[in-house]
Each structure stands twice: as C-alpha cells, then as structure tokens.
C-alpha cells in the first residue's frame, strides 16, 4: 500500500515542533508496512504555497503512483483534491472544523468561513478522520457515516515518567518548588495564557512555592523531560480537537488540569489526579490545588494506553484498507 501524505504540518529546521504528530503518524504507519511519501506545503510562508501544491498534485493525474492520498488539515485537503484519480482521506485537526477563537472567545469571521468550506470538503472525500466526536458533529450530517473518530496517538516509549529530580537536573531547574507547566505558545490567543497566569497567581496565594513555567521554545526532544519535571499540566485552551499535550502528559503520569475542550473530558474521566473545569480562575485554581496533592497520576498512563501510536496506526491503516476495498468494488461493478 502506497500513500501520499499532503500536509503543511511537518517539522523542519525553521519550525522543528510543527507537525511532529503527523511525522510520528507516518513513521508508525511505515512500521506497519505502509509506504508513505510526503508532500509538504510551506503554508506559513504564504497562501500561494497551497496553489503550487495543488498544481503539483494535478500534474500527478497523468500517471498517479500512489494508492490514495491522505491530507492533514482542511487547507491541505483542498489542495489534495487536485489529485482526482486517487481516493482522498482527510484528517481534520481542530480549528479547521471548529473555527479559531479570539481572546474574547468569539469565532473569527475568516475561520467561520473556512470551517464551512472545509466541512463540505468531506463530500468529495472517500473517508474523513476527526480527532473527537465534537468535530465529527461539525461535519454535514449526510457524510458522517464515512467519518472515523481517531485521536492522534501518543508514543508511550517516548512519553513515560522519569524521576522528577532527574528531569529537573537535566533541564537545569531547581529541585525545590512546584511547577505548573504551560506547554503551548503563549502568544496564540486561543491558548489563553492570561488565564493560566491568573490561575497560577491564585494558587501561589496558598502555595508560594508554586510557579508557572512556559515550555514553549524548548526543542521537541525536551518535552518528555518538561512533563516529568513538572507537578501539574495546566491547559487553558479555548478550542481543541484532541490535544496531544494532554495525552502526552497522561502518558508521563503528570496530573492534568484542563478547560472543557476537545475530547479532554473523555480522556481523563474517572482518572485520579486529572481534572476538567470551566475556564474560570477560581474553578481552575481549585482543581490545581487538588492536583498538587498527587505526586504522580499512574491511572492516567493506563487510561491513555489504548491510544498508543501503534494502536492508532492500526486503525488508520484499517481506514485505508476499507477505502481501497470500496474503490475496487466500484471498479468491478462498472466493469
């Protein structure tokens, strides 16, 4: 089976953190015998990058060399549809279906329009993948039967608990004090850093040794250490699909306090040391105080085990197999 990934999310020297989950998915599929080629789109460099990608894909119609094309995110899906002679699988990632919110929590006009366009892309896809049931509900009702809710997998070998003192030493942190970790870009409005800072300040009234650390800017290889070095992951995002960092924190047995976004509530339901609360300072601060009572959250790792990166690859490979079987049946019927 030969698959072409089309994505604007792929790590490079300029942005080593961007799209690491897509790269990990490609590698996990290759371990299962899928031959994955990748067409990367430098969308951050300008919107014309998508038009150039679409032209390159259209040129492949003359002699297509892949069994199917798998696009990641709505913009890439539109470009990938130019390869008409192969079935299209679209993985939606979050705000491409749910929209992007401002600091006030309102959807931007542009993202509302884009989400409407991207949701209709499902009509011309052989199958779609959403990261959560909330995202699936944003698709047109008559195409939901072709959708598969498959969150991104987590690498349980990479993300696992290591002794906190050891992790702090390797990061150059003090062994003293307790750390709330904010592992997102604080400049992105939807990540809601101001709320995290207010929560941390409220918690520090009770526990002066608590500090909020921002993990953004560390190289990707530091992320497992950041999780093991911290006491609580504080996740205050306004909108998500299935946030990878929450699953990675769970795999590292790090207690989690999160707002009610994406599939987080489903992931942590009933897990000791993990809490989901409305985006309000007092409620989140209270949850952080409770989470700080846990040294580790071993139940969290057990809860996320079903989403190991290889288990998710098996499910995605199953989507490919079903798409290709359906295509073969159609060709046979025509013949």
Order of alpha helices (4+ residues) and beta strands (2+ residues): beta-alpha-beta-alpha-beta-alpha-beta-alpha-alpha-beta-alpha-beta-alpha-beta-alpha-beta-alpha-beta-alpha-beta-alpha-beta-alpha-alpha-alpha
